[in-house]
Amino acid sequence: DFLIEDDENIKRIEYNLENKLDFIEDNYYEICISTHTVEHLLNSSSFVNEIRRISNYGFVLLFPKQRPYKYTPDTHINFYPYIFEVEKLVGKIDGDKKMLVDLKYDWLYLEKLS
């Protein structure tokens, strides 16, 4: 399911994000950044919970503010056109620990954990 490739300076991991990231310790990374991922996952909330688990300080998500279209070929299975849809994914946005920025066509979500 995953491939880890070591280079002198780079560690590359390919992994099915539908699975638990159990090979990564709790709070292993200071900050995690995920761009244009959650809209492709069947269980995006599990992915967000895993990102919370492996992040020490916080994490950043960037994802499209797209509405579903009936006749557009698209690999997105989750859509977040409105704030309440984002809150279904991450919980109530309070503007302090959980912040959401409208970038017109995308959402930028930042969450502080500690």
C-alpha positions in Angstrom: 0.0 0.0 0.0 2.8 2.4 0.5 6.3 3.0 -0.8 9.1 4.7 1.1 12.0 5.8 -1.0 15.1 7.3 0.7 17.5 9.7 -0.9 20.3 11.6 0.8 18.0 14.6 1.6 14.5 13.5 0.6 12.2 10.9 2.0 9.3 10.2 -0.4 6.3 8.2 0.8 3.4 7.0 -1.4 0.4 5.8 0.6 -3.3 5.3 0.4 -4.7 8.1 2.5 -8.0 6.1 3.0 -6.0 4.0 5.5 -4.8 5.0 9.0 -1.3 6.6 9.0 -0.3 4.1 11.7 3.4 4.1 10.6 3.7 7.7 11.8 4.0 8.4 15.5 1.7 10.9 17.3 2.8 14.5 17.1 5.7 13.5 14.8 5.5 16.6 12.5 5.4 20.2 13.7 3.0 21.2 10.9 1.3 19.2 8.2 0.1 20.7 4.9 -2.4 19.1 2.6 -3.3 20.7 -0.7 -6.3 19.6 -2.8 -6.6 16.2 -1.1 -9.7 16.0 1.0 -12.1 16.5 -1.9 -10.8 13.1 -3.4 -11.2 10.9 -0.3 -14.2 8.8 0.6 -13.6 9.3 4.3 -12.1 12.8 4.5 -12.9 13.2 8.2 -10.8 10.2 9.1 -7.9 11.8 7.1 -8.3 15.1 9.0 -8.3 13.2 12.3 -5.1 11.4 11.3 -3.5 14.8 10.4 -4.5 16.1 13.8 -2.9 13.0 15.4 0.4 13.3 13.7 0.7 17.1 13.9 2.3 18.7 16.9 1.6 22.4 16.4 -1.1 22.5 13.7 -2.0 21.9 10.1 -3.1 23.6 6.9 -5.6 22.3 4.4 -6.2 23.9 1.0 -9.2 22.6 -1.0 -11.5 23.9 -3.7 -14.6 25.9 -2.9 -16.4 24.1 -5.7 -20.0 23.1 -6.1 -20.9 19.7 -7.5 -21.7 19.8 -11.2 -23.9 17.1 -12.8 -22.2 17.1 -16.2 -18.6 18.0 -15.5 -16.0 15.2 -15.5 -14.4 15.5 -12.1 -12.6 13.3 -9.6 -13.9 15.1 -6.6 -16.2 13.2 -4.4 -16.5 15.8 -1.6 -17.6 19.4 -2.2 -17.2 22.3 0.2 -18.9 25.4 -1.4 -20.2 26.7 1.9 -18.8 27.2 5.4 -21.2 24.8 7.0 -19.9 22.0 4.7 -16.3 22.8 5.8 -17.5 22.7 9.5 -18.9 19.2 8.8 -15.4 18.2 8.0 -13.3 20.0 10.7 -15.8 21.1 13.4 -17.0 24.6 14.4 -14.7 27.3 13.1 -14.0 29.7 16.0 -11.6 32.2 14.4 -9.0 31.5 17.0 -7.7 27.9 16.9 -9.7 27.1 13.7 -9.5 29.6 11.0 -10.9 29.6 7.5 -9.8 32.0 4.7 -11.9 32.4 1.5 -9.5 32.6 -1.4 -12.4 33.0 -3.9 -12.0 29.6 -5.6 -10.4 27.8 -2.7 -10.6 27.5 1.0 -7.5 27.8 3.2 -8.1 26.2 6.6 -5.6 26.6 9.5 -5.9 24.8 12.8 -3.7 25.4 15.8 -3.3 22.3 18.0 -1.0 23.6 20.8 
